[in-house]
């Protein structure tokens, strides 16, 4: 086997390289396999992924299968050229298969297929990838052209971004998310050894702060004390679990008793893989016990609609100015607060209220599973009245 890790001593995933010493030139041929693995899952002795059961076993087996195919491909070149083998022969040999894929839609399909098979992302992300592929196909249809990877230059991106704005009426923040997905796919192409024009690094779409909201102390108490039944009660209770823990909906909707150790819920986030340490305080425990730790199952979309209904009924309707940017233009819309409330509002409510109550940033980050202060600050949405009271107190 002729495989090695690019960064074998770091505590993060490393690219697996094919490495072979060419005697004729007294130099090494080196090329990316297109796969990454954490060093703890890599066998230095066998130069292959370790054999494991459960967890990531399927993913590791698939990487092993693909590496064996690449190993066979290397031997094919060695057998063809014998002692006359050169680095140029190997470069040509390994580029043959890549040249069969030239159109951008084919790269999208290959990228999505690998992500699905490797189970590197969830269904929600796969849906976003496919949405981006469909938008690319729509762009090609309007322009009556199939784009190749080497067509993707500054002119392409400028036209594509203009198309996305006009065709789908996207604001800059949404467009930023879509183009980040596009760049992820192109980065994957580059790691696979395909030649990608560096122009994609020039894609710059400014992301603006959004008018994300949180509940105030009074509004949270209204929600806690509301007499509700049925679906509205279940949505309210789910929201409160989020507001009591600071977790994302995808994490707090899956709490289990098995996650409790030494008076805290210890849970690794699905999205970031960061472990959060959440104190199991009385309000939270009572709410989880109410459902015997089997919280109601509901999609985030349906949850958002239902919690908005609840907040509308409770007259959580202060006027909020929502600003959307589209290039040099921006629009302002006045909306009642309940229309902006969703599953993520619970996480923001926890972080903001706990901060206002005096909880130190490092404790907030440990509970909410946030690894840097910059991200934490984005979640903090201070109440103006609170800031005025604090300021008056400090200056009195």
C-alpha positions as CSV (number, residue, x, y, z in Angstrom):
1,X,0.0,0.0,0.0
2,X,1.2,3.5,-0.8
3,X,-0.9,5.8,1.3
4,X,0.0,8.4,3.8
5,X,-1.7,11.2,5.8
6,X,-0.9,14.8,5.0
7,X,-1.1,15.8,8.7
8,X,-0.8,12.6,10.8
9,X,-0.1,14.4,14.1
10,X,-3.0,16.8,14.2
11,X,-6.3,16.3,16.0
12,X,-8.4,16.8,12.9
13,X,-9.2,15.1,9.7
14,X,-6.3,14.8,7.3
15,X,-6.2,14.3,3.5
16,X,-5.0,10.8,2.4
17,X,-2.3,11.0,-0.2
18,X,-1.1,8.4,-2.7
19,X,2.7,8.4,-2.5
20,X,5.1,6.3,-4.6
21,X,8.9,6.5,-5.1
22,X,9.8,6.5,-8.8
23,X,13.3,5.0,-9.1
24,X,14.0,6.3,-12.6
25,X,13.7,9.9,-11.4
26,X,14.7,9.4,-7.8
27,X,11.7,11.4,-6.7
28,X,8.2,10.8,-5.3
29,X,4.9,10.9,-7.1
30,X,2.2,12.4,-4.8
31,X,-1.5,13.0,-5.4
32,X,-4.6,13.4,-3.2
33,X,-6.9,10.4,-3.0
34,X,-9.8,12.8,-2.5
35,X,-10.6,11.2,1.0
36,X,-10.0,12.5,4.5
37,X,-9.8,10.7,7.8
38,X,-9.0,11.4,11.4
39,X,-5.5,10.1,12.4
40,X,-7.1,8.1,15.3
41,X,-9.0,6.1,12.6
42,X,-5.8,5.5,10.6
43,X,-3.6,2.4,10.9
44,X,0.1,3.4,10.5
45,X,1.1,-0.3,10.2
46,X,-1.4,-1.1,7.4
47,X,-1.5,2.4,5.9
48,X,-5.3,2.0,5.7
49,X,-8.3,3.0,7.8
50,X,-8.7,0.8,10.9
51,X,-11.3,-1.9,11.0
52,X,-14.1,-0.9,13.4
53,X,-17.6,-2.0,14.4
54,X,-20.6,0.3,14.6
55,X,-20.4,4.1,14.4
56,X,-18.2,5.1,11.5
57,X,-17.5,1.5,10.4
58,X,-19.4,1.8,7.1
59,X,-17.6,5.1,6.2
60,X,-14.2,3.7,7.0
61,X,-14.9,0.5,5.0
62,X,-15.9,2.5,2.0
63,X,-12.7,4.6,2.2
64,X,-10.7,1.4,2.4
65,X,-12.5,0.0,-0.7
66,X,-11.8,3.2,-2.7
67,X,-8.1,3.2,-1.6
68,X,-7.7,-0.4,-2.7
69,X,-9.1,0.6,-6.1
70,X,-6.5,3.4,-6.3
71,X,-3.8,1.0,-5.3
72,X,-4.8,-1.3,-8.2
73,X,-4.8,1.7,-10.5
74,X,-1.2,2.5,-9.4
75,X,-0.1,-1.1,-10.0
76,X,-1.7,-0.9,-13.4
77,X,0.6,2.0,-14.4
78,X,3.6,0.2,-12.8
79,X,2.9,-2.9,-14.9
80,X,2.4,-0.9,-18.1
81,X,5.7,1.0,-17.9
82,X,8.0,-1.2,-15.9
83,X,11.4,0.3,-15.2
84,X,10.7,3.2,-17.6
85,X,7.9,4.5,-15.3
86,X,8.1,8.3,-14.8
87,X,6.1,10.7,-12.7
88,X,4.7,12.0,-15.9
89,X,3.3,8.6,-16.7
90,X,1.6,8.4,-13.3
91,X,0.1,11.9,-13.6
92,X,-1.3,11.0,-17.0
93,X,-2.6,7.7,-15.8
94,X,-4.4,9.2,-12.8
95,X,-5.9,12.0,-14.9
96,X,-7.6,9.7,-17.4
97,X,-10.6,8.9,-15.3
98,X,-11.0,12.5,-14.2
99,X,-11.2,13.8,-17.7
100,X,-14.4,11.7,-18.3
101,X,-16.2,14.2,-16.0
102,X,-16.2,17.6,-17.5
103,X,-19.6,19.2,-17.0
104,X,-20.5,21.0,-13.8
105,X,-23.7,19.1,-13.3
106,X,-21.8,15.8,-13.3
107,X,-19.5,17.2,-10.6
108,X,-22.5,18.1,-8.5
109,X,-24.0,14.6,-8.9
110,X,-20.7,13.0,-7.9
111,X,-20.2,15.3,-4.9
112,X,-23.8,14.7,-3.7
113,X,-23.5,10.9,-4.2
114,X,-20.3,10.7,-2.2
115,X,-21.7,12.8,0.6
116,X,-24.8,10.5,0.8
117,X,-22.8,7.3,0.8
118,X,-20.2,8.5,3.3
119,X,-23.0,9.8,5.5
120,X,-20.9,13.0,6.2
121,X,-23.9,15.2,6.3
122,X,-27.6,14.8,7.1
123,X,-30.6,14.7,4.9
124,X,-31.3,18.5,5.4
125,X,-27.8,19.3,3.9
126,X,-28.3,16.9,1.0
127,X,-31.6,18.7,0.1
128,X,-29.7,22.0,0.1
129,X,-27.0,20.5,-2.2
130,X,-29.7,19.3,-4.6
131,X,-31.4,22.7,-4.5
132,X,-28.1,24.2,-5.6
133,X,-27.7,21.7,-8.4
134,X,-31.3,22.5,-9.6
135,X,-30.5,26.2,-9.6
136,X,-27.3,25.5,-11.6
137,X,-29.3,23.5,-14.2
138,X,-31.9,26.3,-14.4
139,X,-29.1,28.8,-15.1
140,X,-27.7,26.5,-17.8
141,X,-31.2,26.1,-19.4
142,X,-31.7,29.9,-19.6
143,X,-28.3,30.4,-21.1
144,X,-28.6,27.4,-23.4
145,X,-25.2,26.1,-22.4
146,X,-23.7,23.3,-20.4
147,X,-20.9,24.6,-18.3
148,X,-17.6,22.8,-17.8
149,X,-15.4,23.1,-14.7
150,X,-12.9,25.3,-16.5
151,X,-15.7,27.7,-17.5
152,X,-16.2,28.8,-13.9
153,X,-14.4,32.1,-13.9
154,X,-15.2,35.6,-12.5
155,X,-17.6,36.3,-15.4
156,X,-19.5,33.1,-14.7
157,X,-19.9,33.8,-11.0
158,X,-20.9,37.4,-11.7
159,X,-23.7,36.2,-14.1
160,X,-24.7,33.4,-11.8
161,X,-25.1,35.6,-8.7
162,X,-27.1,38.1,-10.7
163,X,-29.3,35.3,-12.0
164,X,-29.8,34.0,-8.4
165,X,-30.9,37.4,-7.1
166,X,-33.4,38.0,-9.9
167,X,-34.7,34.5,-10.5
168,X,-35.3,33.6,-6.9
169,X,-35.5,37.1,-5.3
170,X,-32.7,36.2,-2.8
171,X,-31.4,38.6,-0.2
172,X,-27.7,38.8,0.4
173,X,-27.7,36.5,3.5
174,X,-29.5,33.7,1.7
175,X,-27.3,34.2,-1.4
176,X,-24.2,34.0,0.9
177,X,-25.4,30.6,2.2
178,X,-26.0,29.3,-1.3
179,X,-22.7,30.4,-2.7
180,X,-20.9,28.9,0.4
181,X,-22.4,25.6,-0.7
182,X,-21.2,26.1,-4.2
183,X,-17.7,26.8,-2.9
184,X,-17.8,23.7,-0.8
185,X,-18.5,21.6,-3.9
186,X,-15.6,23.3,-5.8
187,X,-13.3,22.8,-2.9
188,X,-14.2,19.1,-3.0
189,X,-13.3,19.0,-6.7
190,X,-9.9,20.6,-6.0
191,X,-9.2,18.0,-3.3
192,X,-10.1,15.3,-5.7
193,X,-7.3,16.5,-8.0
194,X,-9.5,18.3,-10.6
195,X,-8.3,21.6,-11.9
196,X,-10.5,24.4,-10.5
197,X,-9.8,28.0,-11.5
198,X,-8.9,30.0,-8.4
199,X,-11.6,32.6,-9.3
200,X,-14.0,31.0,-7.0
201,X,-12.0,32.3,-4.0
202,X,-13.0,35.8,-5.2
203,X,-16.7,35.3,-4.5
204,X,-17.5,37.8,-1.9
205,X,-21.1,38.4,-0.7
206,X,-21.3,40.5,2.4
207,X,-23.4,38.9,5.1
208,X,-25.4,41.4,7.2
209,X,-26.7,41.1,10.7
210,X,-30.3,39.9,10.7
211,X,-33.1,41.1,13.0
212,X,-33.1,37.8,14.9
213,X,-35.2,38.1,18.0
214,X,-35.2,36.6,21.5
215,X,-37.9,36.6,24.2
216,X,-37.6,39.0,27.1
217,X,-38.0,37.9,30.7
218,X,-41.6,39.0,30.7
219,X,-42.4,37.2,27.4
220,X,-40.7,34.0,28.5
221,X,-42.8,34.1,31.7
222,X,-46.0,34.6,29.6
223,X,-45.1,31.5,27.7
224,X,-44.3,29.4,30.8
225,X,-47.6,30.4,32.5
226,X,-49.9,30.1,29.5
227,X,-52.7,27.5,29.8
228,X,-52.4,25.4,26.7
229,X,-53.4,22.0,25.4
230,X,-52.7,19.7,22.5
231,X,-50.2,20.7,19.8
232,X,-49.8,24.2,21.1
233,X,-48.8,22.9,24.6
234,X,-46.3,20.5,23.1
235,X,-44.8,23.2,20.9
236,X,-44.6,25.6,23.9
237,X,-42.9,22.9,26.0
238,X,-40.3,22.1,23.3
239,X,-39.5,25.8,23.0
240,X,-39.0,26.0,26.7
241,X,-36.6,23.1,26.7
242,X,-34.5,25.1,24.1
243,X,-34.8,28.3,26.2
244,X,-33.7,26.4,29.3
245,X,-30.7,24.7,27.7
246,X,-29.4,26.9,24.8
247,X,-29.3,24.0,22.4
248,X,-30.3,23.8,18.8
249,X,-33.7,22.2,18.0
250,X,-31.9,19.2,16.3
251,X,-30.2,18.5,19.6
252,X,-32.7,19.4,22.4
253,X,-35.5,17.5,20.7
254,X,-33.4,14.3,21.1
255,X,-32.5,14.4,24.8
256,X,-32.4,11.1,26.6
257,X,-32.0,10.0,30.2
258,X,-28.8,8.2,29.2
259,X,-27.2,11.6,28.5
260,X,-27.4,12.6,32.2
261,X,-24.2,12.3,34.3
262,X,-23.4,14.0,37.6
263,X,-26.5,16.3,37.4
264,X,-25.9,17.5,33.9
265,X,-27.0,16.5,30.4
266,X,-23.8,15.9,28.4
267,X,-24.6,15.9,24.7
268,X,-22.5,16.2,21.5
269,X,-24.1,18.6,18.9
270,X,-25.1,17.0,15.7
271,X,-24.0,20.0,13.6
272,X,-20.7,21.0,15.2
273,X,-19.7,17.8,17.1
274,X,-19.0,20.0,20.1
275,X,-19.9,18.6,23.5
276,X,-22.2,20.7,25.6
277,X,-22.6,20.4,29.4
278,X,-26.1,21.4,30.4
279,X,-27.1,21.7,34.1
280,X,-30.2,19.7,34.8
281,X,-32.0,22.4,36.8
282,X,-35.4,22.0,38.4
283,X,-37.5,23.7,35.6
284,X,-35.8,21.6,32.9
285,X,-36.0,18.3,34.8
286,X,-39.8,18.9,35.5
287,X,-40.4,19.5,31.8
288,X,-38.5,16.4,30.7
289,X,-40.1,14.3,33.3
290,X,-43.5,15.5,32.1
291,X,-42.8,13.6,28.9
292,X,-40.9,10.8,30.6
293,X,-37.8,12.1,28.6
294,X,-39.5,11.3,25.3
295,X,-40.1,14.7,23.9
296,X,-42.8,15.2,21.2
297,X,-41.6,14.5,17.7
298,X,-42.2,17.3,15.2
299,X,-40.4,18.8,12.2
300,X,-38.8,22.2,12.8
301,X,-41.0,23.6,10.1
302,X,-44.2,22.5,11.8
303,X,-42.8,23.5,15.1
304,X,-42.1,27.1,13.9
305,X,-45.7,27.5,12.6
306,X,-47.2,26.2,15.9
307,X,-44.9,28.3,18.2
308,X,-45.8,31.4,16.1
309,X,-49.5,30.7,16.7
310,X,-48.9,30.4,20.4
311,X,-46.9,33.7,20.6
312,X,-49.5,35.4,18.5
313,X,-52.2,34.3,20.9
314,X,-50.1,35.6,23.8
315,X,-49.8,39.0,22.0
316,X,-46.1,38.9,21.7
317,X,-46.4,41.4,18.9
318,X,-44.1,44.3,19.4
319,X,-43.1,45.8,16.1
320,X,-39.7,44.7,14.7
321,X,-38.0,46.3,11.7
322,X,-36.6,43.6,9.4
323,X,-34.0,44.8,6.8
324,X,-33.1,42.8,3.8
325,X,-30.1,43.6,1.5
326,X,-29.9,42.8,-2.2
327,X,-26.6,44.2,-3.5
328,X,-26.6,48.0,-3.1
329,X,-30.4,48.0,-2.4
330,X,-32.2,47.2,0.8
331,X,-35.8,46.9,1.9
332,X,-37.3,47.5,5.3
333,X,-40.4,45.7,6.6
334,X,-42.2,46.1,9.9
335,X,-43.4,42.8,11.3
336,X,-45.0,41.7,14.6
337,X,-42.5,39.9,16.7
338,X,-44.3,36.6,16.7
339,X,-43.8,36.2,13.0
340,X,-40.0,36.1,13.6
341,X,-40.1,33.5,16.3
342,X,-38.9,30.0,15.5
343,X,-36.9,27.1,16.9
344,X,-33.6,29.0,17.0
345,X,-35.2,31.8,19.0
346,X,-35.1,29.5,22.0
347,X,-31.3,29.2,21.8
348,X,-30.9,32.9,21.4
349,X,-33.3,33.6,24.3
350,X,-31.2,31.4,26.6
351,X,-27.9,33.0,25.7
352,X,-29.2,36.6,25.9
353,X,-31.1,36.2,29.2
354,X,-28.4,34.2,30.9
355,X,-25.9,36.9,29.8
356,X,-28.1,39.6,31.2
357,X,-28.4,37.8,34.4
358,X,-24.6,37.8,34.7
359,X,-23.5,34.3,33.6
360,X,-19.8,34.5,32.4
361,X,-19.2,34.0,28.7
362,X,-17.0,30.9,29.3
363,X,-19.9,29.2,31.1
364,X,-22.4,30.2,28.4
365,X,-20.1,28.7,25.8
366,X,-19.7,25.4,27.7
367,X,-23.5,25.0,28.1
368,X,-24.5,26.1,24.6
369,X,-21.7,24.2,22.9
370,X,-20.1,27.3,21.4
371,X,-16.3,27.2,20.8
372,X,-15.5,30.9,20.2
373,X,-16.6,34.3,21.6
374,X,-17.2,35.7,18.1
375,X,-20.0,33.1,17.6
376,X,-21.4,33.8,21.1
377,X,-21.7,37.5,20.4
378,X,-23.8,36.8,17.3
379,X,-26.4,35.2,19.6
380,X,-26.6,37.9,22.2
381,X,-29.5,40.2,21.5
382,X,-29.6,42.6,24.4
383,X,-32.8,44.3,25.4
384,X,-32.6,48.1,25.1
385,X,-34.4,48.7,28.4
386,X,-31.9,46.4,30.1
387,X,-29.0,48.3,28.6
388,X,-30.5,51.6,29.8
389,X,-31.1,50.3,33.3
390,X,-27.5,48.9,33.6
391,X,-26.0,52.1,32.2
392,X,-28.1,54.3,34.6
393,X,-27.0,52.1,37.5
394,X,-23.3,52.3,36.6
395,X,-23.5,56.1,36.3
396,X,-25.5,56.8,39.3
